[in-house]
Amino acid sequence: MLTKLHQTSRRFWALFVVMAVALVFWLPQGADAAKETKLSAEEKATIEKITTYFNNFRYLNGEFVQRGPSGHISQGIFYMSKPGRLRFEYSAPNPFLVVADGTYVIVKDRRLKHADHYPLSATPLRLVLSENIDLLEEAKIIHFYQDPSIISLTLEDKDQWVPGQLTLVFDNTDFALQQWVIIDGQGNRTSVHLTKLETDIEPDPKLFEVEKPREIDNNSPK
Protein backbone atom coordinates (compact mmCIF):
# COMPACT_ATOMS: atom_id res chain seq x y z
CA MET A 1 0.00 0.00 0.00
CA LEU A 2 1.32 3.45 -0.94
CA THR A 3 2.11 5.90 1.82
CA LYS A 4 0.35 9.27 1.80
CA LEU A 5 3.56 10.79 0.41
CA HIS A 6 3.63 8.32 -2.48
CA GLN A 7 -0.07 8.85 -3.15
CA THR A 8 0.51 12.59 -3.28
CA SER A 9 3.37 12.20 -5.74
CA ARG A 10 1.41 9.84 -7.96
CA ARG A 11 -1.56 12.21 -8.01
CA PHE A 12 0.70 15.19 -8.67
CA TRP A 13 2.31 13.59 -11.71
CA ALA A 14 -0.97 12.30 -13.06
CA LEU A 15 -2.12 15.93 -13.07
CA PHE A 16 1.23 17.26 -14.23
CA VAL A 17 1.46 15.26 -17.42
CA VAL A 18 -2.09 16.22 -18.32
CA MET A 19 -1.87 19.92 -17.45
CA ALA A 20 1.87 20.69 -17.86
CA VAL A 21 4.32 22.79 -15.94
CA ALA A 22 2.20 25.38 -14.15
CA LEU A 23 -0.36 26.44 -11.57
CA VAL A 24 -3.41 24.38 -12.36
CA PHE A 25 -6.96 24.71 -11.11
CA TRP A 26 -9.10 21.69 -12.00
CA LEU A 27 -12.60 22.58 -13.09
CA PRO A 28 -15.49 20.15 -12.49
CA GLN A 29 -16.14 17.85 -15.44
CA GLY A 30 -18.27 19.70 -17.94
CA ALA A 31 -17.65 23.10 -16.35
CA ASP A 32 -17.72 26.15 -18.58
CA ALA A 33 -14.39 27.49 -19.73
CA ALA A 34 -13.27 30.72 -18.12
CA LYS A 35 -13.49 33.98 -20.02
CA GLU A 36 -10.37 35.29 -21.67
CA THR A 37 -9.06 38.49 -20.12
CA LYS A 38 -8.53 41.59 -22.22
CA LEU A 39 -4.82 42.34 -22.36
CA SER A 40 -3.28 45.75 -22.81
CA ALA A 41 -0.59 46.31 -25.40
CA GLU A 42 1.99 46.44 -22.59
CA GLU A 43 0.80 43.13 -21.14
CA LYS A 44 0.92 41.48 -24.56
CA ALA A 45 4.47 42.75 -24.99
CA THR A 46 5.44 41.19 -21.64
CA ILE A 47 3.93 37.84 -22.65
CA GLU A 48 5.86 38.00 -25.90
CA LYS A 49 9.05 38.50 -23.89
CA ILE A 50 8.20 35.38 -21.85
CA THR A 51 7.61 33.47 -25.09
CA THR A 52 11.01 34.65 -26.33
CA TYR A 53 12.57 33.41 -23.07
CA PHE A 54 11.18 29.92 -23.70
CA ASN A 55 12.20 29.88 -27.35
CA ASN A 56 15.73 31.14 -26.76
CA PHE A 57 16.92 28.05 -24.90
CA ARG A 58 17.06 24.42 -25.91
CA TYR A 59 18.21 23.03 -22.56
CA LEU A 60 17.00 23.76 -19.04
CA ASN A 61 18.41 22.05 -15.96
CA GLY A 62 18.02 22.74 -12.27
CA GLU A 63 16.68 21.68 -8.90
CA PHE A 64 13.14 21.65 -7.55
CA VAL A 65 11.34 21.56 -4.21
CA GLN A 66 7.77 20.24 -4.13
CA ARG A 67 5.36 20.84 -1.25
CA GLY A 68 2.25 18.65 -1.23
CA PRO A 69 -1.25 19.46 0.09
CA SER A 70 -0.52 18.02 3.54
CA GLY A 71 2.86 19.74 3.82
CA HIS A 72 5.05 16.84 2.68
CA ILE A 73 8.19 18.13 0.99
CA SER A 74 10.06 16.34 -1.80
CA GLN A 75 12.99 17.58 -3.79
CA GLY A 76 15.14 16.54 -6.69
CA ILE A 77 16.72 17.55 -9.98
CA PHE A 78 15.31 18.01 -13.45
CA TYR A 79 16.60 18.14 -17.02
CA MET A 80 14.94 19.42 -20.19
CA SER A 81 16.13 19.02 -23.77
CA LYS A 82 13.90 20.37 -26.52
CA PRO A 83 12.17 19.15 -28.44
CA GLY A 84 10.26 16.61 -26.40
CA ARG A 85 12.61 15.44 -23.64
CA LEU A 86 12.26 15.93 -19.89
CA ARG A 87 13.41 14.17 -16.72
CA PHE A 88 12.23 14.86 -13.14
CA GLU A 89 14.17 12.74 -10.64
CA TYR A 90 13.08 12.78 -7.01
CA SER A 91 15.56 12.30 -4.18
CA ALA A 92 15.04 9.43 -1.72
CA PRO A 93 12.79 8.45 -0.06
CA ASN A 94 10.42 9.56 -2.85
CA PRO A 95 10.64 6.76 -5.46
CA PHE A 96 9.22 8.58 -8.48
CA LEU A 97 10.96 9.20 -11.79
CA VAL A 98 9.29 11.07 -14.65
CA VAL A 99 10.74 10.93 -18.15
CA ALA A 100 9.51 12.33 -21.46
CA ASP A 101 11.48 10.58 -24.20
CA GLY A 102 10.16 12.56 -27.15
CA THR A 103 7.18 10.29 -27.74
CA TYR A 104 5.82 9.30 -24.32
CA VAL A 105 5.70 10.69 -20.81
CA ILE A 106 6.51 7.84 -18.43
CA VAL A 107 5.80 8.10 -14.69
CA LYS A 108 7.74 5.39 -12.90
CA ASP A 109 7.50 4.24 -9.27
CA ARG A 110 10.91 2.66 -8.75
CA ARG A 111 9.92 1.14 -5.42
CA LEU A 112 6.84 -0.66 -6.72
CA LYS A 113 8.44 -1.26 -10.13
CA HIS A 114 5.34 0.14 -11.79
CA ALA A 115 5.06 2.71 -14.58
CA ASP A 116 2.26 4.68 -16.24
CA HIS A 117 2.64 6.21 -19.68
CA TYR A 118 0.94 8.96 -21.71
CA PRO A 119 1.47 10.02 -25.35
CA LEU A 120 3.39 13.29 -25.19
CA SER A 121 1.32 14.66 -28.08
CA ALA A 122 -1.85 14.27 -25.98
CA THR A 123 -0.62 16.43 -23.08
CA PRO A 124 0.03 20.17 -22.83
CA LEU A 125 3.63 19.28 -22.00
CA ARG A 126 3.96 19.46 -25.78
CA LEU A 127 3.78 23.25 -25.39
CA VAL A 128 6.59 23.37 -22.85
CA LEU A 129 8.78 20.92 -24.76
CA SER A 130 8.14 22.24 -28.28
CA GLU A 131 10.97 23.74 -30.30
CA ASN A 132 9.00 26.99 -30.39
CA ILE A 133 5.86 28.15 -28.61
CA ASP A 134 3.55 31.15 -28.95
CA LEU A 135 1.61 31.71 -25.73
CA LEU A 136 -0.63 34.40 -27.19
CA GLU A 137 -1.53 32.18 -30.13
CA GLU A 138 -1.73 28.77 -28.46
CA ALA A 139 -3.17 29.66 -25.05
CA LYS A 140 -6.15 31.60 -23.77
CA ILE A 141 -4.97 34.06 -21.11
CA ILE A 142 -7.43 34.08 -18.19
CA HIS A 143 -5.53 36.33 -15.79
CA PHE A 144 -2.37 38.43 -15.91
CA TYR A 145 -0.51 39.79 -12.88
CA GLN A 146 2.72 41.75 -12.69
CA ASP A 147 4.63 43.51 -9.93
CA PRO A 148 8.30 44.52 -9.64
CA SER A 149 9.28 40.97 -8.60
CA ILE A 150 7.10 38.48 -10.46
CA ILE A 151 4.83 37.93 -13.43
CA SER A 152 2.10 35.31 -13.37
CA LEU A 153 -0.08 34.04 -16.20
CA THR A 154 -3.22 32.02 -15.70
CA LEU A 155 -4.15 30.37 -18.97
CA GLU A 156 -6.01 27.55 -20.68
CA ASP A 157 -4.78 25.43 -23.55
CA LYS A 158 -6.88 26.45 -26.55
CA ASP A 159 -6.97 22.83 -27.66
CA GLN A 160 -8.69 22.01 -24.35
CA TRP A 161 -7.25 18.53 -23.90
CA VAL A 162 -8.54 18.72 -20.35
CA PRO A 163 -10.73 21.46 -18.83
CA GLY A 164 -8.56 23.43 -16.46
CA GLN A 165 -6.30 26.42 -16.05
CA LEU A 166 -2.56 26.89 -15.94
CA THR A 167 -0.64 29.66 -14.15
CA LEU A 168 3.07 30.17 -14.81
CA VAL A 169 5.13 32.27 -12.38
CA PHE A 170 8.19 34.10 -13.74
CA ASP A 171 10.92 36.34 -12.42
CA ASN A 172 10.23 39.90 -13.61
CA THR A 173 13.93 40.59 -14.16
CA ASP A 174 14.98 37.88 -16.59
CA PHE A 175 11.59 36.18 -17.29
CA ALA A 176 12.91 32.84 -15.98
CA LEU A 177 10.27 30.32 -14.88
CA GLN A 178 10.22 30.21 -11.07
CA GLN A 179 7.26 28.20 -9.89
CA TRP A 180 4.02 26.40 -10.57
CA VAL A 181 1.29 25.23 -8.21
CA ILE A 182 -1.42 22.64 -8.69
CA ILE A 183 -4.82 23.08 -7.04
CA ASP A 184 -7.23 20.23 -7.66
CA GLY A 185 -11.03 20.29 -7.52
CA GLN A 186 -10.98 19.67 -3.75
CA GLY A 187 -8.67 22.61 -3.14
CA ASN A 188 -5.57 20.47 -2.57
CA ARG A 189 -2.50 22.54 -3.30
CA THR A 190 0.85 21.26 -4.59
CA SER A 191 3.61 23.78 -5.29
CA VAL A 192 6.88 23.29 -7.11
CA HIS A 193 9.68 25.85 -6.88
CA LEU A 194 12.58 25.78 -9.37
CA THR A 195 16.11 26.89 -8.48
CA LYS A 196 19.68 26.88 -9.87
CA LEU A 197 18.47 27.04 -13.46
CA GLU A 198 21.00 26.53 -16.25
CA THR A 199 20.28 26.87 -19.96
CA ASP A 200 23.72 26.37 -21.49
CA ILE A 201 24.54 22.77 -20.53
CA GLU A 202 23.33 19.90 -22.71
CA PRO A 203 22.08 16.98 -20.59
CA ASP A 204 23.35 13.48 -21.30
CA PRO A 205 20.89 12.01 -23.86
CA LYS A 206 20.83 8.79 -21.81
CA LEU A 207 18.93 10.66 -19.08
CA PHE A 208 15.86 10.53 -21.32
CA GLU A 209 16.05 6.80 -21.86
CA VAL A 210 13.89 4.69 -19.57
CA GLU A 211 12.48 1.19 -19.66
CA LYS A 212 9.01 1.51 -21.12
CA PRO A 213 5.89 -0.27 -19.90
CA ARG A 214 5.02 -3.35 -21.95
CA GLU A 215 1.80 -1.74 -23.13
CA ILE A 216 3.83 0.67 -25.28
CA ASP A 217 5.22 -2.18 -27.32
CA ASN A 218 1.68 -3.09 -28.39
CA ASN A 219 0.31 0.42 -28.91
CA SER A 220 1.90 3.09 -31.07
CA PRO A 221 1.10 6.71 -30.12
CA LYS A 222 -1.58 8.49 -32.05
C-alpha positions as CSV (number, residue, x, y, z in Angstrom):
1,M,0.0,0.0,0.0
2,L,1.3,3.4,-0.9
3,T,2.1,5.9,1.8
4,K,0.4,9.3,1.8
5,L,3.6,10.8,0.4
6,H,3.6,8.3,-2.5
7,Q,-0.1,8.9,-3.2
8,T,0.5,12.6,-3.3
9,S,3.4,12.2,-5.7
10,R,1.4,9.8,-8.0
11,R,-1.6,12.2,-8.0
12,F,0.7,15.2,-8.7
13,W,2.3,13.6,-11.7
14,A,-1.0,12.3,-13.1
15,L,-2.1,15.9,-13.1
16,F,1.2,17.3,-14.2
17,V,1.5,15.3,-17.4
18,V,-2.1,16.2,-18.3
19,M,-1.9,19.9,-17.5
20,A,1.9,20.7,-17.9
21,V,4.3,22.8,-15.9
22,A,2.2,25.4,-14.1
23,L,-0.4,26.4,-11.6
24,V,-3.4,24.4,-12.4
25,F,-7.0,24.7,-11.1
26,W,-9.1,21.7,-12.0
27,L,-12.6,22.6,-13.1
28,P,-15.5,20.1,-12.5
29,Q,-16.1,17.8,-15.4
30,G,-18.3,19.7,-17.9
31,A,-17.6,23.1,-16.3
32,D,-17.7,26.1,-18.6
33,A,-14.4,27.5,-19.7
34,A,-13.3,30.7,-18.1
35,K,-13.5,34.0,-20.0
36,E,-10.4,35.3,-21.7
37,T,-9.1,38.5,-20.1
38,K,-8.5,41.6,-22.2
39,L,-4.8,42.3,-22.4
40,S,-3.3,45.7,-22.8
41,A,-0.6,46.3,-25.4
42,E,2.0,46.4,-22.6
43,E,0.8,43.1,-21.1
44,K,0.9,41.5,-24.6
45,A,4.5,42.7,-25.0
46,T,5.4,41.2,-21.6
47,I,3.9,37.8,-22.6
48,E,5.9,38.0,-25.9
49,K,9.1,38.5,-23.9
50,I,8.2,35.4,-21.8
51,T,7.6,33.5,-25.1
52,T,11.0,34.6,-26.3
53,Y,12.6,33.4,-23.1
54,F,11.2,29.9,-23.7
55,N,12.2,29.9,-27.3
56,N,15.7,31.1,-26.8
57,F,16.9,28.1,-24.9
58,R,17.1,24.4,-25.9
59,Y,18.2,23.0,-22.6
60,L,17.0,23.8,-19.0
61,N,18.4,22.1,-16.0
62,G,18.0,22.7,-12.3
63,E,16.7,21.7,-8.9
64,F,13.1,21.6,-7.5
65,V,11.3,21.6,-4.2
66,Q,7.8,20.2,-4.1
67,R,5.4,20.8,-1.3
68,G,2.2,18.7,-1.2
69,P,-1.2,19.5,0.1
70,S,-0.5,18.0,3.5
71,G,2.9,19.7,3.8
72,H,5.0,16.8,2.7
73,I,8.2,18.1,1.0
74,S,10.1,16.3,-1.8
75,Q,13.0,17.6,-3.8
76,G,15.1,16.5,-6.7
77,I,16.7,17.6,-10.0
78,F,15.3,18.0,-13.5
79,Y,16.6,18.1,-17.0
80,M,14.9,19.4,-20.2
81,S,16.1,19.0,-23.8
82,K,13.9,20.4,-26.5
83,P,12.2,19.1,-28.4
84,G,10.3,16.6,-26.4
85,R,12.6,15.4,-23.6
86,L,12.3,15.9,-19.9
87,R,13.4,14.2,-16.7
88,F,12.2,14.9,-13.1
89,E,14.2,12.7,-10.6
90,Y,13.1,12.8,-7.0
91,S,15.6,12.3,-4.2
92,A,15.0,9.4,-1.7
93,P,12.8,8.5,-0.1
94,N,10.4,9.6,-2.9
95,P,10.6,6.8,-5.5
96,F,9.2,8.6,-8.5
97,L,11.0,9.2,-11.8
98,V,9.3,11.1,-14.7
99,V,10.7,10.9,-18.2
100,A,9.5,12.3,-21.5
101,D,11.5,10.6,-24.2
102,G,10.2,12.6,-27.2
103,T,7.2,10.3,-27.7
104,Y,5.8,9.3,-24.3
105,V,5.7,10.7,-20.8
106,I,6.5,7.8,-18.4
107,V,5.8,8.1,-14.7
108,K,7.7,5.4,-12.9
109,D,7.5,4.2,-9.3
110,R,10.9,2.7,-8.8
111,R,9.9,1.1,-5.4
112,L,6.8,-0.7,-6.7
113,K,8.4,-1.3,-10.1
114,H,5.3,0.1,-11.8
115,A,5.1,2.7,-14.6
116,D,2.3,4.7,-16.2
117,H,2.6,6.2,-19.7
118,Y,0.9,9.0,-21.7
119,P,1.5,10.0,-25.3
120,L,3.4,13.3,-25.2
121,S,1.3,14.7,-28.1
122,A,-1.9,14.3,-26.0
123,T,-0.6,16.4,-23.1
124,P,0.0,20.2,-22.8
125,L,3.6,19.3,-22.0
126,R,4.0,19.5,-25.8
127,L,3.8,23.3,-25.4
128,V,6.6,23.4,-22.8
129,L,8.8,20.9,-24.8
130,S,8.1,22.2,-28.3
131,E,11.0,23.7,-30.3
132,N,9.0,27.0,-30.4
133,I,5.9,28.2,-28.6
134,D,3.6,31.1,-28.9
135,L,1.6,31.7,-25.7
136,L,-0.6,34.4,-27.2
137,E,-1.5,32.2,-30.1
138,E,-1.7,28.8,-28.5
139,A,-3.2,29.7,-25.1
140,K,-6.2,31.6,-23.8
141,I,-5.0,34.1,-21.1
142,I,-7.4,34.1,-18.2
143,H,-5.5,36.3,-15.8
144,F,-2.4,38.4,-15.9
145,Y,-0.5,39.8,-12.9
146,Q,2.7,41.7,-12.7
147,D,4.6,43.5,-9.9
148,P,8.3,44.5,-9.6
149,S,9.3,41.0,-8.6
150,I,7.1,38.5,-10.5
151,I,4.8,37.9,-13.4
152,S,2.1,35.3,-13.4
153,L,-0.1,34.0,-16.2
154,T,-3.2,32.0,-15.7
155,L,-4.1,30.4,-19.0
156,E,-6.0,27.6,-20.7
157,D,-4.8,25.4,-23.6
158,K,-6.9,26.5,-26.5
159,D,-7.0,22.8,-27.7
160,Q,-8.7,22.0,-24.3
161,W,-7.3,18.5,-23.9
162,V,-8.5,18.7,-20.3
163,P,-10.7,21.5,-18.8
164,G,-8.6,23.4,-16.5
165,Q,-6.3,26.4,-16.0
166,L,-2.6,26.9,-15.9
167,T,-0.6,29.7,-14.2
168,L,3.1,30.2,-14.8
169,V,5.1,32.3,-12.4
170,F,8.2,34.1,-13.7
171,D,10.9,36.3,-12.4
172,N,10.2,39.9,-13.6
173,T,13.9,40.6,-14.2
174,D,15.0,37.9,-16.6
175,F,11.6,36.2,-17.3
176,A,12.9,32.8,-16.0
177,L,10.3,30.3,-14.9
178,Q,10.2,30.2,-11.1
179,Q,7.3,28.2,-9.9
180,W,4.0,26.4,-10.6
181,V,1.3,25.2,-8.2
182,I,-1.4,22.6,-8.7
183,I,-4.8,23.1,-7.0
184,D,-7.2,20.2,-7.7
185,G,-11.0,20.3,-7.5
186,Q,-11.0,19.7,-3.8
187,G,-8.7,22.6,-3.1
188,N,-5.6,20.5,-2.6
189,R,-2.5,22.5,-3.3
190,T,0.8,21.3,-4.6
191,S,3.6,23.8,-5.3
192,V,6.9,23.3,-7.1
193,H,9.7,25.9,-6.9
194,L,12.6,25.8,-9.4
195,T,16.1,26.9,-8.5
196,K,19.7,26.9,-9.9
197,L,18.5,27.0,-13.5
198,E,21.0,26.5,-16.2
199,T,20.3,26.9,-20.0
200,D,23.7,26.4,-21.5
201,I,24.5,22.8,-20.5
202,E,23.3,19.9,-22.7
203,P,22.1,17.0,-20.6
204,D,23.4,13.5,-21.3
205,P,20.9,12.0,-23.9
206,K,20.8,8.8,-21.8
207,L,18.9,10.7,-19.1
208,F,15.9,10.5,-21.3
209,E,16.1,6.8,-21.9
210,V,13.9,4.7,-19.6
211,E,12.5,1.2,-19.7
212,K,9.0,1.5,-21.1
213,P,5.9,-0.3,-19.9
214,R,5.0,-3.4,-21.9
215,E,1.8,-1.7,-23.1
216,I,3.8,0.7,-25.3
217,D,5.2,-2.2,-27.3
218,N,1.7,-3.1,-28.4
219,N,0.3,0.4,-28.9
220,S,1.9,3.1,-31.1
221,P,1.1,6.7,-30.1
222,K,-1.6,8.5,-32.1
